[in-house]
Amino acid sequence: MRQIVLDTETTGIETAQDHRVIEIGAVELVNRRLTGRHFHRYINPEREVDEGAYQVHGLSNEFLKDKPVFAHVAEEFLGFIRDAQLVIHNAPFDVGFLNHEFAKLGTDVGRVEDYCSVVDTLAMARQLHPGQKNNLDALCKRYHVDNSQRDLHGGLLDAEILADVYLAMTGGQVALGLRGASEAAERTEESAIRRLPADRTPLRVIKAVAAEEEQHEAFLARIDKQSGGKTVWRGAEPEPA
């Protein structure tokens, strides 16, 4: 499965006021592993950046004035995301801005949804952690993802961080880049299954007491409630003793 984890920065927060995309950052996952491929462009929005937005991302009008306009990067961008599943935190915001840019091209390029399916990690986090903070910084803290370099919002850095958060949130399998491949191999070898000798002393089996079983059942019930009844074990048939 090919996924693109994506983030944008913009001149403001409302497309209705013709605010524009000024940065796109995206990283590629294939089968839940970072491939090293990425897309990153700064874009001249052909308008002023709101002061409030500048305080968030630090991208100034002076910095952006010599960057390409969206029309000059649109084809390359579509080639990168085409037929992938987009993973975006607060997807309606980013997708809305990208569709606004496509509409301004005045062609039949269509919408993001014509090329990709979209996963919203904010909606996913709110379902997994109701009543808690679910912005990217909060999720980094919850899933132990390093965001120490995130002084300001940035498209590519936020996409890289979100990739780690998404992988942790959807199974704990944090993808390894090329640098981590050899380390992973070493860990796999160290943790390889070793068969015990046939003449070993039988292991002692200690069964849970009634109070422990009650505590375990209460814990499972809390997980079941927080997941909206989507846990597997509640519907599983117990194996015969």
C-alpha positions in Angstrom: 0.0 0.0 0.0 1.3 3.4 -1.0 0.5 6.3 1.3 1.6 10.0 1.3 1.7 11.8 4.6 1.1 15.5 3.8 1.1 18.9 5.4 0.6 22.4 4.0 1.2 25.9 5.3 -0.9 28.8 4.1 -1.2 32.6 4.1 -4.3 32.4 6.4 -7.1 30.2 7.5 -10.0 30.9 5.1 -10.1 30.0 1.4 -13.2 32.2 1.2 -10.8 35.2 1.7 -8.6 33.8 -1.1 -5.9 32.7 1.2 -3.3 30.5 -0.6 -1.0 27.6 -0.1 2.7 28.6 0.5 4.3 25.3 1.4 3.7 21.6 0.7 5.6 18.9 2.5 4.9 15.2 1.9 6.7 11.9 2.6 6.0 8.5 1.0 5.2 5.3 2.8 5.0 1.9 1.1 3.7 -0.9 3.2 4.1 1.2 6.3 7.8 2.0 5.7 9.3 5.3 4.8 10.9 5.0 1.3 13.0 8.2 1.5 11.0 9.8 -1.3 9.4 13.2 -0.5 7.9 16.2 -2.1 8.7 19.7 -0.7 8.0 23.0 -2.3 7.7 26.6 -1.2 5.2 28.5 -3.3 4.7 32.2 -4.1 1.0 32.9 -3.1 0.8 36.1 -5.1 -0.7 37.8 -2.1 0.4 38.9 1.4 0.8 36.5 4.3 -1.4 37.3 7.3 0.6 38.3 10.4 -1.1 35.5 12.5 -0.2 32.9 10.0 3.4 34.2 9.8 3.7 33.8 13.6 2.8 30.1 13.2 5.1 29.1 10.3 7.6 32.0 10.0 7.4 32.1 6.2 7.6 35.8 5.2 6.5 37.6 2.1 10.1 38.4 1.3 11.1 34.8 1.5 8.3 33.7 -0.8 8.4 36.3 -3.5 11.0 34.5 -5.7 9.4 31.0 -5.3 7.4 29.4 -8.1 3.6 29.9 -8.2 1.3 26.9 -7.6 0.6 26.5 -11.3 4.3 25.7 -11.9 4.4 22.9 -9.3 0.8 21.5 -9.7 1.7 18.8 -12.3 4.7 17.5 -10.3 2.6 17.5 -7.1 -0.2 15.5 -8.7 2.3 13.0 -10.1 3.6 12.5 -6.6 0.3 11.9 -4.9 -1.7 10.2 -7.7 -3.3 6.8 -6.7 -2.0 7.0 -3.1 -3.8 7.3 0.1 -3.2 10.7 1.7 -2.7 10.9 5.4 -3.3 14.4 6.8 -3.9 15.9 10.2 -7.1 17.9 10.0 -7.5 16.8 6.4 -10.5 19.1 5.5 -8.2 22.1 6.0 -5.4 21.0 3.8 -7.6 19.3 1.2 -9.8 22.4 1.0 -6.8 24.6 0.3 -5.4 22.3 -2.3 -8.8 22.1 -4.0 -8.9 25.9 -3.9 -5.6 26.1 -5.7 -6.7 23.6 -8.3 -9.9 25.5 -8.9 -7.8 28.7 -9.5 -5.9 27.0 -12.3 -9.0 27.4 -14.5 -8.5 23.9 -16.0 -10.3 20.5 -15.6 -7.7 19.3 -13.2 -10.4 18.3 -10.7 -10.1 17.8 -7.0 -7.7 16.0 -4.6 -10.4 13.3 -4.1 -10.3 12.5 -7.8 -6.7 11.3 -7.4 -6.5 10.0 -3.9 -8.4 8.6 -0.9 -7.8 10.6 2.3 -7.3 9.6 5.9 -7.8 12.3 8.6 -5.6 11.5 11.6 -7.3 14.2 13.7 -10.6 12.5 13.3 -8.9 9.2 14.1 -7.2 10.6 17.2 -10.5 12.1 18.5 -12.1 8.7 18.2 -9.2 6.9 19.9 -8.7 9.6 22.6 -12.0 11.3 23.2 -12.0 14.4 25.5 -8.2 14.8 25.2 -5.9 17.2 23.3 -5.3 15.7 19.8 -3.1 18.3 18.1 0.2 17.1 16.6 2.3 18.1 19.6 -0.1 16.3 22.0 0.0 13.2 19.9 3.8 13.3 19.8 3.9 13.4 23.6 1.3 10.6 23.9 3.1 8.3 21.4 6.7 9.3 22.4 7.5 10.8 19.0 10.4 13.3 19.0 9.2 16.8 18.0 12.0 18.8 19.6 12.9 20.5 16.3 9.4 21.8 15.9 9.8 25.4 17.0 7.6 26.6 14.1 5.2 24.7 11.9 6.8 23.5 8.7 5.3 21.4 5.9 8.0 18.8 5.5 9.0 18.5 9.1 5.4 18.2 10.2 4.7 15.5 7.5 7.7 13.5 8.8 6.5 13.8 12.4 3.0 12.9 11.4 4.2 9.8 9.6 5.7 8.5 12.9 2.6 9.5 14.9 0.3 7.8 12.3 2.3 4.5 12.4 2.3 4.5 16.2 -1.4 5.3 16.3 -2.3 2.5 13.9 -0.4 -0.4 15.3 2.9 0.7 16.9 4.9 -0.3 13.8 7.0 2.9 13.4 8.6 2.7 9.9 12.3 2.7 9.6 14.2 4.7 7.1 17.3 3.5 5.4 19.4 4.5 8.4 17.5 2.2 10.7 17.5 -0.9 8.5 20.8 -2.4 9.8 19.7 -1.6 13.4 16.4 -3.4 12.8 18.3 -6.5 11.4 20.5 -6.6 14.5 17.5 -6.3 16.8 15.7 -9.0 14.9 18.6 -11.4 15.2 19.0 -10.6 19.0 15.3 -11.3 19.6 15.0 -14.4 17.4 13.0 -17.3 18.8 15.2 -19.9 20.5 13.9 -23.4 21.0 14.2 -24.8 24.6 15.7 -28.2 25.1 13.2 -31.1 25.1 14.4 -32.3 28.5 13.9 -29.0 30.3 12.1 -28.8 33.6 8.4 -28.0 33.0 7.5 -24.3 33.6 5.4 -23.6 36.6 1.9 -22.3 35.6 0.5 -19.6 37.9 -3.2 -18.9 37.3 -4.9 -15.5 38.1 -6.9 -15.3 41.2 -10.5 -14.1 41.1 -9.6 -10.5 42.1 -7.0 -10.3 39.3 -9.5 -11.6 36.8 -12.0 -9.0 37.8 -9.4 -6.2 37.4 -8.5 -7.6 34.0 -12.1 -7.7 32.9 -12.6 -4.1 34.1 -9.6 -3.0 32.1 -10.8 -4.7 29.0 -14.2 -3.1 29.4 -12.6 0.4 29.6 -10.7 -0.3 26.3 -13.9 -1.6 24.7 -15.8 1.5 25.7 -13.1 3.9 24.5 -12.9 2.1 21.1 -16.7 2.3 20.6 -17.1 -1.4 20.9 -14.7 -2.2 18.1 -12.4 -4.5 20.1 -11.9 -8.0 18.7 -12.0 -10.1 21.9 -15.6 -9.3 22.8 -16.8 -11.2 19.8 -14.3 -14.0 19.9 -15.3 -17.5 20.8 -13.3 -18.9 23.8 -11.2 -21.9 22.9 -12.1 -25.1 24.6 -10.1 -26.0 27.7 
